[in-house]
């Protein structure tokens, strides 16, 4: 029986947008993932929480956005915990839910460059694979500066559109994946919404409707 592959895509999702979905689609296909869990944070440790809408609203928007994606699933694991969201704690819970699965932590190169500030980041690296994806405004090659020695040797930059097979998983733990990323940021979406501008091409229609119905991100 084939070993299950689970992707973990955490974030504030304030709100979830087309850039998140596009990136996850590319990762899912190239990693042959059975499922990607979208995990909205409760209180992100690395972000100012002043501008962040409630966890319940952010989770609901994720649920709505994922309905038409068979390989994507929302996870309330951090929202339900009602405490600061740390990857090492979330990963331990995921391992209990999927004890036999290979887990892949999906994140942008900008977030990866801050990994030495994470709680117990060495343990996180030991417990799952990392997929570092390109982001507008950042060089994927910069990810190599985050580590030296053993971790650098465990990195592999993937030529597009190479599939990650089992042989690669035996040799490497951190995969640098170039993707044709959409230049969309949640910050810009919130600014547009406050100005009463359309975000139709940036956010799924069902999420736009939810934002309007609940008066989110208004001035």
BELMO-V340527 format. One record per pair of residues at least 12 apart in sequence whose ideal C-beta (glycine too) atoms are under 6 Angstrom apart, sorted by the first residue. I is the first residue (numbers start at 1). J is the second residue. Records with the same first field share a line. If there is no record, write none. Layout:
I: J  J
This chain:
3: 102
4: 34  101
5: 33  34  102
6: 35  98  101  103
7: 33  36  104  106
8: 37  105
9: 24  36  38  106
10: 39
12: 41  44
13: 40  58  62
14: 52  58  186
15: 61  207
16: 61  62  65
17: 184  189  202  203
18: 182  202
19: 182  184
22: 182
23: 133  179
24: 36
26: 179
27: 106  131
28: 71
30: 163
31: 104  164
35: 71  73
36: 72
37: 73  75
38: 62  74
39: 75  78
40: 58  59  62  79
41: 78  85
42: 55  78  79  85
43: 84
44: 85
45: 84
53: 216
55: 79
59: 76  79
61: 207  210
62: 74
64: 206  207  210
65: 204  207
77: 93
78: 90
86: 119
87: 118  124
88: 119  120  123  124
91: 127
103: 128
104: 129  131
105: 128  130
106: 131
108: 133  135
109: 132  135  138  140  143
110: 135  138
112: 132  143
113: 146
115: 146
129: 173
130: 174
131: 175  177
132: 176
133: 177  179
134: 178  179  181
135: 181
136: 181  183
140: 176  178
143: 176
154: 172  173  174
155: 174
156: 172  175
157: 176
158: 175  177
160: 178
184: 202
189: 202
190: 217
193: 217
194: 219
